[in-house]
Every structure is written in C-alpha cells, then in structure tokens.
Amino acid sequence: MAIEDFAGLLETAPEILRQLPMIIQTLQIIGYFFVLLFFGSIIVKGYTGYIHPAARFLFRVGLGFVALLSGIGISEILPFFNTGIYKLFQVDVFVGGIIATAVLTLVVYMISHNVFNVEGIKKQIEKLQNKIKKSEELKGKGTKLTDPVRIGGIIIACIFVTFAMINFRGFPDVFSDLGLSQERFNELASQIESVRDQFGGQNLSEGCVSIATLAQVYGTNLLNTRYNNSAVESLIEQGANANVLELYSVEYNQQTMILGITDNEKLCSSTLNQFCECISLPKR
C-alpha cells in the first residue's frame, strides 16, 4: 500500500467507525419504511370494498407497521433464519413479516366481509359488476355487526396482535446481535488513532507538518521534486541518526518542507532550519 493510501486510511477510518452505527441505524429505518409499505400493499388487497386513495395509503402504512411489529415479534420464535448471515440481513424479520402479512390480509378480508361502498364500486363498474349487484342485494338489509365471519376476523386479529406484541422485544439491533456495541467501535477507532499517531504527526515542533498530512495533500506527487541542500541534509541525518540517500521538497501553506529517504528505510522530514520526524517506509 502506498504511503498516501495508508495515511488517508488512518486519517478517516476512526471517524467512519464512530459514525457507522448511526449510519446503519438510519439505513435500517429507511429499509423498515419500504418494507412496511410492501407488507401494507399486500394487506389492503384483502379489503373487499372501495376506499379513497388517500385513506387507502394511510390504511396501507398503518397495517404495514402492524405487520412489521408483528414480524419482529414472530422472528423471536422462528427456528430458522435467526443466526449468522441471516440475522445480519434480518431475514428472520422479513419472514416473520410475511407470515404476519398473510394473517392480517385474511383478517382484513374477514372484517370487511360484505362491506361495500356502492358509489365507489360504480366508479370501477367494468371490473366490479358482480360486487355492485351483491351490494344492491345487501343494501336493504344493512350491515350486520353480528356477522359471524366479521366477528371471527376481529377475534383472530385481537389474538394474533396480542400474541405478536407479547413476543416483541424491540426493534432488532444488528450490532448487538453480532456482539458489537458503540463502545467497541469507539475502541477500534481509538486503536486506529493510536496506529495513526505512530505513523507520524505527534509532538511535532512548531512549524512542522506531519508526513501523513503531506502524503494526503500530494498523494503520488509527494516525492516528485528533487532537492539539494547540504545543510538540510546534515540536519536530517542528525535527527534520524542515519545517512540521507535522497532529498525532496514540497510546498505546504507557503512553507517549504524537506523530505529525506535514509539508508535505514525511513522517510524523514524537516523545515529549512529544524528536524521534524521520521516514519518507517512500507516494506516492498
């Protein structure tokens, strides 16, 4: 790995690690929203009557949310899909949600049994001729609250949702399931920062710039400009306690920084009048 790649990685990795749980949780919430819309779109198909599009969307979101919560509860008791890679991608929650969706679709169908909106149905007269005829037949009889099919749907819904909520233990936390935590990510970030500090840049004299910073700024052009100055060469050799093989210079914030490669495989830096630091070169 090139110096500039390694330096860039060490510079950005700690902050990325610290933010990773929040990023994943945000993506998880977004994913949940689309999943509940998917579940809800299936469930509303069980409604046998006509419903206004706006109300249908709210119906879809609400029932989708119930299906998602129920799916999470059901996932706790599923014998499969709750370990390893399946747990990581929450396959168990999706399978539980499919089961919940199937039950709720049946429940919605049963509850809406023989419930019709004649005017709404007439708007779709070509597709709903049979429903209009049936609704006209039932119009004079009114809606019976004692309809055994409707009562059965309500009872199943109450039992099912109660059962699912009893098993609900909160929204899944992918990192906790894998034995990770925010504290662990902070530890990893601190370890990387420690490595980065060893890579260079700590306790530099005033006026010095770390080699890691220069590598990030110049990339592959870091060692492009040869430099020749015996006084600076001696300065680096004294600080590195090694012989300088080659000297290079770069400009940073209107200041000249000198880089020297030594015979003990180190890259050292200095200003025109003071030694700064040395780092070990990557093994080839």
ROFI-9028 format. One record per residue (C-alpha): residue in three letters; residue number from 1; x, y, z. Coordinates in Angstrom, 2 decimals. Layout:
REM residues N
[node "ALA" NUM [X Y Z]]
...
REM end
This chain:
REM residues 284
[node "MET" 1 [0.00 0.00 0.00]]
[node "ALA" 2 [1.35 3.44 -0.92]]
[node "ILE" 3 [2.19 5.94 1.80]]
[node "GLU" 4 [-0.61 8.30 0.78]]
[node "ASP" 5 [-3.21 5.50 0.77]]
[node "PHE" 6 [-2.16 4.33 4.23]]
[node "ALA" 7 [-2.14 7.86 5.59]]
[node "GLY" 8 [-5.59 8.61 4.19]]
[node "LEU" 9 [-7.00 5.43 5.66]]
[node "LEU" 10 [-5.60 6.14 9.11]]
[node "GLU" 11 [-6.91 9.70 8.97]]
[node "THR" 12 [-10.51 8.90 8.07]]
[node "ALA" 13 [-11.12 5.41 9.49]]
[node "PRO" 14 [-11.64 6.40 13.18]]
[node "GLU" 15 [-14.41 8.88 12.42]]
[node "ILE" 16 [-16.06 6.47 9.97]]
[node "LEU" 17 [-16.06 3.75 12.64]]
[node "ARG" 18 [-17.61 6.07 15.22]]
[node "GLN" 19 [-20.37 7.11 12.80]]
[node "LEU" 20 [-21.00 3.62 11.42]]
[node "PRO" 21 [-23.68 2.57 13.97]]
[node "MET" 22 [-25.69 5.74 13.31]]
[node "ILE" 23 [-25.37 5.29 9.54]]
[node "ILE" 24 [-26.51 1.67 9.72]]
[node "GLN" 25 [-29.42 2.53 12.02]]
[node "THR" 26 [-30.55 5.29 9.63]]
[node "LEU" 27 [-30.42 2.88 6.69]]
[node "GLN" 28 [-32.29 0.34 8.82]]
[node "ILE" 29 [-35.12 2.82 9.49]]
[node "ILE" 30 [-35.36 3.67 5.78]]
[node "GLY" 31 [-35.40 -0.03 4.94]]
[node "TYR" 32 [-38.15 -0.65 7.51]]
[node "PHE" 33 [-40.30 2.06 5.93]]
[node "PHE" 34 [-40.14 0.46 2.49]]
[node "VAL" 35 [-40.72 -2.99 3.96]]
[node "LEU" 36 [-43.82 -1.85 5.84]]
[node "LEU" 37 [-45.15 -0.25 2.63]]
[node "PHE" 38 [-44.60 -3.60 0.89]]
[node "PHE" 39 [-46.42 -5.50 3.63]]
[node "GLY" 40 [-49.22 -2.91 3.69]]
[node "SER" 41 [-49.74 -3.03 -0.07]]
[node "ILE" 42 [-50.44 -6.76 0.23]]
[node "ILE" 43 [-52.72 -6.45 3.24]]
[node "VAL" 44 [-55.00 -3.78 1.74]]
[node "LYS" 45 [-55.76 -6.14 -1.13]]
[node "GLY" 46 [-57.78 -8.11 1.39]]
[node "TYR" 47 [-60.23 -5.20 1.74]]
[node "THR" 48 [-63.30 -6.14 -0.29]]
[node "GLY" 49 [-64.85 -2.66 -0.54]]
[node "TYR" 50 [-63.86 0.61 -2.18]]
[node "ILE" 51 [-61.71 3.11 -0.27]]
[node "HIS" 52 [-60.48 6.58 -1.21]]
[node "PRO" 53 [-56.84 6.54 -2.42]]
[node "ALA" 54 [-55.63 8.84 0.42]]
[node "ALA" 55 [-57.36 6.72 3.05]]
[node "ARG" 56 [-56.06 3.61 1.32]]
[node "PHE" 57 [-52.47 4.88 1.66]]
[node "LEU" 58 [-52.91 5.59 5.38]]
[node "PHE" 59 [-54.52 2.17 5.71]]
[node "ARG" 60 [-51.53 0.68 3.92]]
[node "VAL" 61 [-48.95 2.42 6.16]]
[node "GLY" 62 [-50.80 1.61 9.39]]
[node "LEU" 63 [-51.34 -2.06 8.61]]
[node "GLY" 64 [-47.82 -2.35 7.23]]
[node "PHE" 65 [-46.46 -1.01 10.52]]
[node "VAL" 66 [-48.54 -3.53 12.47]]
[node "ALA" 67 [-47.23 -6.30 10.17]]
[node "LEU" 68 [-43.64 -5.15 10.74]]
[node "LEU" 69 [-44.01 -5.09 14.52]]
[node "SER" 70 [-45.73 -8.46 14.43]]
[node "GLY" 71 [-42.99 -9.82 12.16]]
[node "ILE" 72 [-40.32 -8.74 14.64]]
[node "GLY" 73 [-42.23 -10.47 17.42]]
[node "ILE" 74 [-42.69 -13.64 15.36]]
[node "SER" 75 [-38.99 -13.66 14.38]]
[node "GLU" 76 [-38.12 -14.28 18.04]]
[node "ILE" 77 [-39.69 -17.73 17.88]]
[node "LEU" 78 [-38.73 -18.78 14.35]]
[node "PRO" 79 [-36.49 -21.88 14.36]]
[node "PHE" 80 [-34.63 -20.75 11.22]]
[node "PHE" 81 [-33.06 -17.60 9.77]]
[node "ASN" 82 [-32.08 -16.18 13.18]]
[node "THR" 83 [-28.33 -16.83 13.18]]
[node "GLY" 84 [-25.26 -15.83 11.19]]
[node "ILE" 85 [-25.68 -14.10 7.86]]
[node "TYR" 86 [-29.48 -14.45 8.06]]
[node "LYS" 87 [-29.52 -12.44 11.30]]
[node "LEU" 88 [-27.20 -9.83 9.85]]
[node "PHE" 89 [-29.58 -9.12 6.97]]
[node "GLN" 90 [-32.65 -9.65 9.21]]
[node "VAL" 91 [-34.10 -12.41 7.07]]
[node "ASP" 92 [-35.91 -13.62 10.19]]
[node "VAL" 93 [-37.77 -10.30 10.47]]
[node "PHE" 94 [-38.75 -10.39 6.81]]
[node "VAL" 95 [-40.02 -13.98 7.05]]
[node "GLY" 96 [-41.91 -13.11 10.23]]
[node "GLY" 97 [-43.37 -10.10 8.42]]
[node "ILE" 98 [-44.55 -12.28 5.53]]
[node "ILE" 99 [-46.31 -14.56 8.00]]
[node "ALA" 100 [-47.89 -11.56 9.72]]
[node "THR" 101 [-48.90 -10.09 6.34]]
[node "ALA" 102 [-50.66 -13.31 5.35]]
[node "VAL" 103 [-52.60 -13.42 8.62]]
[node "LEU" 104 [-53.54 -9.73 8.50]]
[node "THR" 105 [-54.62 -9.97 4.87]]
[node "LEU" 106 [-57.03 -12.73 5.87]]
[node "VAL" 107 [-58.16 -10.69 8.88]]
[node "VAL" 108 [-58.87 -7.59 6.73]]
[node "TYR" 109 [-60.82 -9.71 4.27]]
[node "MET" 110 [-62.89 -11.24 7.05]]
[node "ILE" 111 [-63.57 -7.91 8.79]]
[node "SER" 112 [-64.57 -6.21 5.53]]
[node "HIS" 113 [-66.76 -9.13 4.51]]
[node "ASN" 114 [-69.99 -7.82 2.94]]
[node "VAL" 115 [-68.93 -4.19 3.47]]
[node "PHE" 116 [-69.40 -2.23 0.24]]
[node "ASN" 117 [-69.33 1.37 -0.93]]
[node "VAL" 118 [-71.76 1.42 -3.83]]
[node "GLU" 119 [-70.69 4.77 -5.27]]
[node "GLY" 120 [-67.06 3.79 -5.12]]
[node "ILE" 121 [-67.72 0.48 -6.76]]
[node "LYS" 122 [-69.65 2.16 -9.59]]
[node "LYS" 123 [-66.50 4.13 -10.45]]
[node "GLN" 124 [-64.95 0.81 -11.37]]
[node "ILE" 125 [-68.09 -0.59 -12.93]]
[node "GLU" 126 [-66.35 -2.58 -15.65]]
[node "LYS" 127 [-64.31 -4.55 -13.14]]
[node "LEU" 128 [-66.81 -4.66 -10.31]]
[node "GLN" 129 [-70.14 -5.56 -11.86]]
[node "ASN" 130 [-70.58 -8.56 -9.59]]
[node "LYS" 131 [-69.82 -6.55 -6.47]]
[node "ILE" 132 [-72.34 -3.84 -7.40]]
[node "LYS" 133 [-75.03 -6.46 -7.84]]
[node "LYS" 134 [-74.23 -8.03 -4.48]]
[node "SER" 135 [-74.12 -4.67 -2.72]]
[node "GLU" 136 [-77.56 -3.76 -4.10]]
[node "GLU" 137 [-78.90 -7.03 -2.77]]
[node "LEU" 138 [-77.46 -6.35 0.69]]
[node "LYS" 139 [-78.24 -2.61 0.71]]
[node "GLY" 140 [-81.71 -3.02 2.16]]
[node "LYS" 141 [-80.56 -5.45 4.82]]
[node "GLY" 142 [-77.90 -3.16 6.24]]
[node "THR" 143 [-74.58 -4.18 7.72]]
[node "LYS" 144 [-74.92 -6.80 10.41]]
[node "LEU" 145 [-72.49 -6.33 13.27]]
[node "THR" 146 [-73.28 -9.88 14.30]]
[node "ASP" 147 [-71.96 -11.31 11.02]]
[node "PRO" 148 [-70.07 -14.41 12.24]]
[node "VAL" 149 [-67.37 -14.01 9.59]]
[node "ARG" 150 [-66.69 -10.41 10.70]]
[node "ILE" 151 [-66.69 -11.38 14.36]]
[node "GLY" 152 [-64.28 -14.24 13.59]]
[node "GLY" 153 [-61.91 -11.81 11.83]]
[node "ILE" 154 [-61.95 -9.41 14.78]]
[node "ILE" 155 [-61.23 -12.23 17.25]]
[node "ILE" 156 [-58.34 -13.58 15.14]]
[node "ALA" 157 [-56.90 -10.06 14.81]]
[node "CYS" 158 [-57.02 -9.47 18.57]]
[node "ILE" 159 [-55.46 -12.84 19.39]]
[node "PHE" 160 [-52.77 -12.55 16.71]]
[node "VAL" 161 [-51.69 -8.99 17.52]]
[node "THR" 162 [-51.68 -9.73 21.26]]
[node "PHE" 163 [-49.51 -12.80 20.69]]
[node "ALA" 164 [-47.10 -10.88 18.46]]
[node "MET" 165 [-46.82 -7.96 20.91]]
[node "ILE" 166 [-46.09 -10.33 23.80]]
[node "ASN" 167 [-43.09 -11.62 21.84]]
[node "PHE" 168 [-42.00 -8.13 20.74]]
[node "ARG" 169 [-38.64 -7.28 22.31]]
[node "GLY" 170 [-37.92 -4.02 20.48]]
[node "PHE" 171 [-36.51 -3.34 17.03]]
[node "PRO" 172 [-33.54 -5.55 16.14]]
[node "ASP" 173 [-30.07 -4.10 16.67]]
[node "VAL" 174 [-27.76 -5.66 14.08]]
[node "PHE" 175 [-24.63 -4.74 16.00]]
[node "SER" 176 [-25.89 -6.15 19.30]]
[node "ASP" 177 [-26.86 -9.37 17.55]]
[node "LEU" 178 [-23.27 -9.64 16.32]]
[node "GLY" 179 [-21.85 -8.89 19.76]]
[node "LEU" 180 [-20.80 -5.34 18.87]]
[node "SER" 181 [-21.60 -2.03 20.55]]
[node "GLN" 182 [-20.90 1.68 20.21]]
[node "GLU" 183 [-18.21 1.30 22.86]]
[node "ARG" 184 [-16.49 -1.37 20.80]]
[node "PHE" 185 [-16.49 0.86 17.72]]
[node "ASN" 186 [-15.01 3.65 19.83]]
[node "GLU" 187 [-12.28 1.27 20.99]]
[node "LEU" 188 [-11.49 0.29 17.40]]
[node "ALA" 189 [-11.38 3.96 16.40]]
[node "SER" 190 [-9.01 4.71 19.28]]
[node "GLN" 191 [-6.76 1.83 18.27]]
[node "ILE" 192 [-6.59 3.14 14.70]]
[node "GLU" 193 [-5.83 6.62 16.01]]
[node "SER" 194 [-3.02 5.11 18.05]]
[node "VAL" 195 [-1.59 3.50 14.92]]
[node "ARG" 196 [-2.02 6.77 13.06]]
[node "ASP" 197 [-0.13 8.59 15.79]]
[node "GLN" 198 [2.71 6.11 15.47]]
[node "PHE" 199 [2.63 6.68 11.72]]
[node "GLY" 200 [3.59 10.28 12.35]]
[node "GLY" 201 [2.44 13.70 13.35]]
[node "GLN" 202 [2.56 13.55 17.15]]
[node "ASN" 203 [4.51 16.10 19.22]]
[node "LEU" 204 [5.86 17.95 16.20]]
[node "SER" 205 [7.78 21.15 16.73]]
[node "GLU" 206 [6.06 24.38 15.84]]
[node "GLY" 207 [6.31 24.99 12.11]]
[node "CYS" 208 [6.48 21.28 11.23]]
[node "VAL" 209 [3.85 19.45 9.19]]
[node "SER" 210 [3.31 15.71 9.61]]
[node "ILE" 211 [4.34 13.41 6.78]]
[node "ALA" 212 [0.85 11.87 6.91]]
[node "THR" 213 [-0.69 15.27 6.16]]
[node "LEU" 214 [1.74 15.92 3.31]]
[node "ALA" 215 [1.01 12.46 1.87]]
[node "GLN" 216 [-2.71 13.19 1.89]]
[node "VAL" 217 [-2.24 16.52 0.14]]
[node "TYR" 218 [0.30 15.47 -2.50]]
[node "GLY" 219 [-0.52 11.79 -3.00]]
[node "THR" 220 [1.72 10.19 -5.60]]
[node "ASN" 221 [3.42 13.53 -6.22]]
[node "LEU" 222 [4.90 13.66 -2.73]]
[node "LEU" 223 [8.39 12.63 -3.83]]
[node "ASN" 224 [8.48 14.23 -7.27]]
[node "THR" 225 [10.67 17.30 -6.71]]
[node "ARG" 226 [14.35 16.61 -6.01]]
[node "TYR" 227 [16.11 18.90 -3.57]]
[node "ASN" 228 [19.76 19.59 -2.85]]
[node "ASN" 229 [20.92 21.37 0.29]]
[node "SER" 230 [23.85 20.06 2.31]]
[node "ALA" 231 [22.84 21.94 5.47]]
[node "VAL" 232 [19.34 20.46 5.46]]
[node "GLU" 233 [20.78 17.04 4.60]]
[node "SER" 234 [23.03 17.20 7.68]]
[node "LEU" 235 [20.07 18.36 9.78]]
[node "ILE" 236 [18.01 15.31 8.79]]
[node "GLU" 237 [20.95 12.91 9.22]]
[node "GLN" 238 [21.49 14.15 12.78]]
[node "GLY" 239 [17.81 13.83 13.63]]
[node "ALA" 240 [17.41 10.40 12.01]]
[node "ASN" 241 [20.82 9.12 13.03]]
[node "ALA" 242 [21.21 7.71 9.51]]
[node "ASN" 243 [22.58 8.70 6.15]]
[node "VAL" 244 [20.31 10.50 3.67]]
[node "LEU" 245 [20.08 8.88 0.24]]
[node "GLU" 246 [17.74 11.34 -1.48]]
[node "LEU" 247 [16.12 14.67 -0.69]]
[node "TYR" 248 [12.79 16.03 -1.94]]
[node "SER" 249 [10.86 19.23 -1.28]]
[node "VAL" 250 [7.17 20.21 -1.22]]
[node "GLU" 251 [5.35 23.45 -0.53]]
[node "TYR" 252 [2.67 23.46 2.14]]
[node "ASN" 253 [0.88 26.64 3.24]]
[node "GLN" 254 [3.64 28.79 1.77]]
[node "GLN" 255 [6.27 26.83 3.65]]
[node "THR" 256 [8.97 24.56 2.24]]
[node "MET" 257 [9.05 21.07 3.75]]
[node "ILE" 258 [12.03 18.81 3.03]]
[node "LEU" 259 [11.68 15.01 2.84]]
[node "GLY" 260 [14.65 12.70 3.02]]
[node "ILE" 261 [14.90 8.95 2.41]]
[node "THR" 262 [17.54 7.40 4.68]]
[node "ASP" 263 [19.59 4.24 4.40]]
[node "ASN" 264 [17.70 2.60 7.28]]
[node "GLU" 265 [14.45 2.68 5.23]]
[node "LYS" 266 [12.86 5.71 6.84]]
[node "LEU" 267 [11.23 8.80 5.41]]
[node "CYS" 268 [12.15 11.88 7.42]]
[node "SER" 269 [11.04 15.49 7.23]]
[node "SER" 270 [12.32 18.87 8.23]]
[node "THR" 271 [11.87 22.55 7.55]]
[node "LEU" 272 [14.76 24.59 6.28]]
[node "ASN" 273 [16.08 25.00 9.81]]
[node "GLN" 274 [14.68 22.26 12.07]]
[node "PHE" 275 [14.21 18.49 12.06]]
[node "CYS" 276 [10.60 17.29 12.32]]
[node "GLU" 277 [10.06 13.50 12.28]]
[node "CYS" 278 [10.71 10.11 10.69]]
[node "ILE" 279 [8.42 7.25 9.76]]
[node "SER" 280 [9.24 3.74 8.57]]
[node "LEU" 281 [8.72 3.13 4.88]]
[node "PRO" 282 [6.35 0.30 3.88]]
[node "LYS" 283 [8.13 -2.95 3.10]]
[node "ARG" 284 [8.32 -3.75 -0.61]]
REM end
